[in-house]
């Protein structure tokens, strides 16, 4: 049985550079049952799309008149560094992102006051080091939403 996994996905919206970071949970599923694993991934994907649609409708469109295209800029399925990404969403955060040896979209994400502090926290985390993070890290100013915040179809 696989454990629930927190998935962090960073989306970039062009031409303006808006960024949205979502945290969703892929539920536990039997490793022996591909259908169950696929369904668990579908749950995480659906939660991601729900959060994106809500944010686009209630925050992006009213604040920015441009027609936007979005792309997945980063994804991480490990625990991030820093404490800010464990709390509730619906807020702005400064998030560091470092590419990994696995290429796009896989990144190491976290919060820290400086890039040096971010790298120190990464060095202290064996699981993150196994991802092969590559310097330099880039600072992203994001809107942060989680599936635990459960925005409804109405503005909140």
Buried (B, 14 or more C-beta within 10 A) or exposed (E): EEEEBBBBBBBBBEEEEBBBBBBBBBBEBEEEEEEBBEEBBEBBBEBBEBBBEBBBEBBBEEEEEEEBEBEEBBBBEBBBBBEBBEEEBEEEBEBBBBBBEEEEBBBBBBBBEEBEBBBEBBEEBEEBEEBEBEEEBEEBEBBBBBBEBEBEEEEE
